[in-house]
Amino acid sequence: MGLQYRRVLIKISGEALSGEKGTGYDFDFVTSVCESVKECLQEGAQIGIVIGGGNFWRGVKDGAGKIERVSADRMGMLATAMNCLAVKDVFRQCGVTARIMTAIDIQGVGERHDVNQAKGYLDDGKVVLFGCGTGNPFFSTDTAAVLRAAEIRADAILLAKNIDGVYSADPRKDSTAVKFDEISYQEVLSKRLQVMDSTATSLAMDNNLPVLVFALKDPKNIGRVLRGERVGTLVHG
């Protein structure tokens, strides 16, 4: 089976990198994710990745009322850069070349984001790790993922989460929650479903970018989604 989506942007939460520990890294799991991405590259996929920073810092939630939103968000940007460095090295050990591009200048961490350079790296078969969100406070890494996907003209956004799709309610709290195979952006917004924040959802809708929500617990799901298998939930127009 060939690839249904060739150039994609994968959004991975920082918490996912920590596995069961909840903080830091579960390197066995990170390696399995990188190996799954490598298999997709070998099939001809072009892959950009945005990683959250929640395994180190959850913004104002971790600020204990002492840290203002702007500072908290900038700390989150730095956490995503740390994650990019770690994942880049795991990719290297897996035999994959990755490049870090950051939305703010951090000498020695990565190069400043440039969309044409990013496209060039993707065309050359390299993974591009986009760090530091959009470079602005008040915008989540979900919004950064949609922005980067639009810039590189991705075929789809892969939203790799700790849950296996979009539900009518939180299935961990509501046993009657129903999973959707497909749902529209408008329904996500009107029902206030926790897929992405409203800014990210609106941006995806405006740019007609399909969003595939699936569980990263099995990293092989990345390849299944790229090949068009029915995994998780498809959010579209």
JOTABEL-V534594 format. One record per residue. RES is the residue in three letters. PHI is phi in radians with two decimals (* if undefined). Layout:
RES/PHI + RES/PHI
This chain:
MET/* + GLY/-1.41 + LEU/-1.46 + GLN/-1.44 + TYR/-2.11 + ARG/-1.67 + ARG/-1.83 + VAL/-2.33 + LEU/-2.04 + ILE/-1.73 + LYS/-1.80 + ILE/-2.06 + SER/-1.25 + GLY/-1.08 + GLU/-1.04 + ALA/-1.11 + LEU/-1.21 + SER/-1.55 + GLY/1.04 + GLU/-1.33 + LYS/-1.22 + GLY/1.52 + THR/-2.61 + GLY/1.21 + TYR/-2.29 + ASP/-1.82 + PHE/-1.21 + ASP/-1.12 + PHE/-1.21 + VAL/-1.02 + THR/-1.09 + SER/-1.15 + VAL/-1.16 + CYS/-1.12 + GLU/-1.15 + SER/-1.15 + VAL/-1.10 + LYS/-1.03 + GLU/-1.07 + CYS/-1.18 + LEU/-1.06 + GLN/-1.17 + GLU/-1.52 + GLY/1.86 + ALA/-1.30 + GLN/-2.05 + ILE/-2.30 + GLY/-1.88 + ILE/-2.36 + VAL/-1.97 + ILE/-1.99 + GLY/-1.30 + GLY/-2.13 + GLY/-1.16 + ASN/-1.33 + PHE/-2.11 + TRP/-2.68 + ARG/-1.97 + GLY/1.06 + VAL/-1.09 + LYS/-1.08 + ASP/-1.65 + GLY/-1.42 + ALA/0.92 + GLY/1.27 + LYS/-1.78 + ILE/-2.01 + GLU/-1.23 + ARG/-0.98 + VAL/-1.06 + SER/-1.14 + ALA/-1.08 + ASP/-1.19 + ARG/-1.18 + MET/-1.11 + GLY/-1.10 + MET/-1.06 + LEU/-1.14 + ALA/-1.10 + THR/-1.17 + ALA/-1.14 + MET/-1.04 + ASN/-1.16 + CYS/-1.08 + LEU/-1.07 + ALA/-1.13 + VAL/-1.19 + LYS/-1.02 + ASP/-1.20 + VAL/-1.16 + PHE/-1.00 + ARG/-1.03 + GLN/-1.17 + CYS/-1.54 + GLY/1.47 + VAL/-2.02 + THR/-1.53 + ALA/-2.17 + ARG/-2.12 + ILE/-1.75 + MET/-2.17 + THR/-1.94 + ALA/-1.39 + ILE/-2.28 + ASP/-1.32 + ILE/-2.35 + GLN/-1.02 + GLY/1.58 + VAL/-1.64 + GLY/-2.90 + GLU/-1.62 + ARG/-1.12 + HIS/-1.01 + ASP/-2.46 + VAL/-1.11 + ASN/-1.18 + GLN/-1.15 + ALA/-1.05 + LYS/-1.08 + GLY/-1.10 + TYR/-1.06 + LEU/-1.10 + ASP/-1.08 + ASP/-1.49 + GLY/1.49 + LYS/-1.60 + VAL/-1.44 + VAL/-1.93 + LEU/-1.73 + PHE/-1.62 + GLY/-1.87 + CYS/1.22 + GLY/1.03 + THR/-1.56 + GLY/1.55 + ASN/-2.19 + PRO/-1.18 + PHE/1.33 + PHE/-2.10 + SER/-1.40 + THR/-1.24 + ASP/-1.10 + THR/-1.11 + ALA/-1.05 + ALA/-1.10 + VAL/-1.17 + LEU/-1.05 + ARG/-1.12 + ALA/-1.09 + ALA/-1.15 + GLU/-1.13 + ILE/-1.52 + ARG/1.02 + ALA/-1.21 + ASP/-1.33 + ALA/-2.89 + ILE/-1.90 + LEU/-1.79 + LEU/-1.73 + ALA/-1.52 + LYS/-2.19 + ASN/-1.54 + ILE/-2.20 + ASP/-1.56 + GLY/2.75 + VAL/-1.73 + TYR/-2.06 + SER/-1.20 + ALA/-2.73 + ASP/-1.21 + PRO/-1.15 + ARG/-1.36 + LYS/-2.02 + ASP/-2.24 + SER/-1.20 + THR/-1.62 + ALA/-1.05 + VAL/-1.92 + LYS/-1.53 + PHE/-1.67 + ASP/-1.37 + GLU/-2.46 + ILE/-2.76 + SER/-1.54 + TYR/-1.00 + GLN/-1.06 + GLU/-1.14 + VAL/-1.03 + LEU/-1.23 + SER/-1.20 + LYS/-1.52 + ARG/0.93 + LEU/-1.38 + GLN/-1.50 + VAL/-1.58 + MET/-2.37 + ASP/-1.21 + SER/-1.10 + THR/-1.11 + ALA/-1.11 + THR/-1.10 + SER/-1.11 + LEU/-1.15 + ALA/-1.13 + MET/-1.13 + ASP/-1.09 + ASN/-1.81 + ASN/0.91 + LEU/-1.73 + PRO/-1.15 + VAL/-2.07 + LEU/-1.89 + VAL/-1.78 + PHE/-2.66 + ALA/-1.49 + LEU/-1.49 + LYS/-0.92 + ASP/-1.87 + PRO/-1.02 + LYS/-1.11 + ASN/-1.07 + ILE/-1.02 + GLY/-1.13 + ARG/-1.08 + VAL/-1.12 + LEU/-1.08 + ARG/-1.48 + GLY/1.51 + GLU/-1.22 + ARG/-1.35 + VAL/-2.20 + GLY/1.26 + THR/-2.25 + LEU/-1.75 + VAL/-1.85 + HIS/-2.67 + GLY/-1.29
